[in-house]
Amino acid sequence: MSRNQKGWTHRPGVRHALVVLGFLLVASTPLVGPIPGPGGIIVFGAGLSLILKYTGWAKRLYVRFKRKHPKKGSWADWSLRRASARRREALRKEREAADAAEAGRSAEAAPGAPQSLPVGD
């Protein structure tokens, strides 16, 4: 007997139910928003993440939004805790560190660069 390795979210009925749940959560955000605390933001984020996870058209709209507004897209990625955002951020930090190290080496080797004065006797 082989076990189904795909999981229960690959069944079409479950996927449709999760998308409907996502839309219901997004639609209920204005009702939850006036309650004290960050409830509205959490409900909206949960609904949006369900919609983005299980619909292709929402993913395409999201990618188009991110290309048009990269700063807002990075905030959205961070808030949705997307693995791709973590990878991009790690790569960006590595690039910046490599650029800083390269700039440090080129400043040392540049002719006419100010030399440090010896600390005296």
Backbone torsions as a table, in degrees:
resi	resn	phi	psi	omega
1	MET	NA	118.4	-179.6
2	SER	-92.0	144.0	-178.5
3	ARG	-90.9	141.7	179.1
4	ASN	-71.5	113.5	-175.8
5	GLN	-85.1	-13.6	-176.3
6	LYS	-72.2	-34.2	-177.3
7	GLY	96.5	170.3	-174.5
8	TRP	-78.3	-18.2	-178.8
9	THR	-79.1	-4.6	177.4
10	HIS	-89.9	-1.7	175.3
11	ARG	-80.0	133.7	-175.4
12	PRO	-57.6	-40.1	-179.7
13	GLY	-63.8	-39.7	179.6
14	VAL	-68.5	-41.8	179.3
15	ARG	-61.8	-44.0	179.0
16	HIS	-63.5	-40.5	179.1
17	ALA	-64.2	-38.5	178.8
18	LEU	-68.1	-36.2	176.5
19	VAL	-66.5	-43.1	177.7
20	VAL	-62.4	-41.7	176.7
21	LEU	-61.4	-40.1	177.2
22	GLY	-60.9	-45.1	178.4
23	PHE	-65.1	-37.6	177.6
24	LEU	-64.6	-39.6	178.2
25	LEU	-65.3	-43.4	178.3
26	VAL	-63.8	-41.0	-179.4
27	ALA	-68.7	-28.0	-179.3
28	SER	-85.2	-3.4	-179.3
29	THR	-57.3	-45.0	178.7
30	PRO	-62.6	-26.8	177.9
31	LEU	-76.3	-34.8	-178.0
32	VAL	-85.5	-24.6	-176.2
33	GLY	-54.8	-43.7	-178.3
34	PRO	-69.5	-15.4	178.6
35	ILE	-67.3	136.1	-179.8
36	PRO	-57.5	142.0	-179.2
37	GLY	105.1	178.6	-176.0
38	PRO	-87.7	27.7	-174.9
39	GLY	-57.5	-42.8	-177.9
40	GLY	-62.9	-39.9	-179.7
41	ILE	-66.8	-41.1	-178.9
42	ILE	-67.8	-42.4	179.9
43	VAL	-64.6	-43.1	178.8
44	PHE	-63.4	-44.7	179.7
45	GLY	-62.7	-40.4	178.8
46	ALA	-65.4	-42.9	178.6
47	GLY	-65.9	-43.0	179.9
48	LEU	-64.3	-39.7	179.8
49	SER	-66.4	-37.2	175.8
50	LEU	-64.2	-42.1	179.8
51	ILE	-65.2	-45.3	-179.3
52	LEU	-65.9	-33.6	-177.0
53	LYS	-70.6	-35.9	-169.3
54	TYR	-114.2	8.0	176.6
55	THR	-131.1	134.9	-180.0
56	GLY	-72.5	-40.5	-177.4
57	TRP	-65.6	-34.1	178.6
58	ALA	-69.4	-36.8	176.8
59	LYS	-62.7	-42.6	179.4
60	ARG	-64.0	-41.9	176.8
61	LEU	-62.9	-39.3	-179.8
62	TYR	-64.6	-42.6	178.7
63	VAL	-64.6	-41.8	177.6
64	ARG	-62.4	-41.0	177.4
65	PHE	-62.3	-43.5	-178.6
66	LYS	-66.0	-35.9	178.5
67	ARG	-68.9	-34.6	-179.0
68	LYS	-77.9	-36.7	-177.8
69	HIS	-129.2	79.6	-174.2
70	PRO	-63.7	-35.7	-179.0
71	LYS	-66.2	-45.3	178.2
72	LYS	-66.3	-36.1	178.1
73	GLY	-64.2	-37.0	178.8
74	SER	-68.5	-36.2	175.6
75	TRP	-65.5	-40.3	178.8
76	ALA	-65.0	-42.0	177.1
77	ASP	-60.6	-43.9	-179.4
78	TRP	-62.5	-43.8	-177.6
79	SER	-69.5	-30.4	177.5
80	LEU	-85.5	-1.8	178.3
81	ARG	54.6	48.2	-178.2
82	ARG	-78.2	136.5	179.9
83	ALA	-63.8	-35.5	179.6
84	SER	-63.8	-34.0	178.1
85	ALA	-67.5	-39.9	178.3
86	ARG	-64.9	-40.7	178.0
87	ARG	-63.4	-45.9	179.9
88	ARG	-62.1	-40.6	179.9
89	GLU	-65.4	-41.4	178.0
90	ALA	-64.3	-42.3	177.8
91	LEU	-64.3	-39.1	179.2
92	ARG	-63.9	-42.3	179.0
93	LYS	-65.3	-40.0	177.2
94	GLU	-62.8	-43.0	178.3
95	ARG	-61.5	-43.9	179.8
96	GLU	-63.8	-40.3	178.7
97	ALA	-65.4	-41.9	178.5
98	ALA	-65.2	-41.0	178.3
99	ASP	-64.2	-41.1	179.1
100	ALA	-65.7	-40.0	178.2
101	ALA	-66.4	-40.6	178.1
102	GLU	-64.6	-41.0	178.3
103	ALA	-65.3	-36.5	177.5
104	GLY	-66.5	-41.1	178.5
105	ARG	-68.3	-40.5	-178.6
106	SER	-70.8	-30.1	178.0
107	ALA	-71.0	-34.3	178.5
108	GLU	-70.3	-37.2	-175.2
109	ALA	-87.4	-9.1	-176.1
110	ALA	-70.6	128.9	177.2
111	PRO	-70.5	143.9	179.7
112	GLY	81.6	4.1	178.7
113	ALA	-73.1	144.2	-179.8
114	PRO	-60.2	131.1	179.4
115	GLN	-94.5	148.6	178.0
116	SER	-76.0	143.5	-179.4
117	LEU	-82.3	141.0	178.7
118	PRO	-68.4	141.6	178.4
119	VAL	-76.7	128.3	-161.6
120	GLY	-88.5	171.3	178.4
121	ASP	-76.5	NA	NA
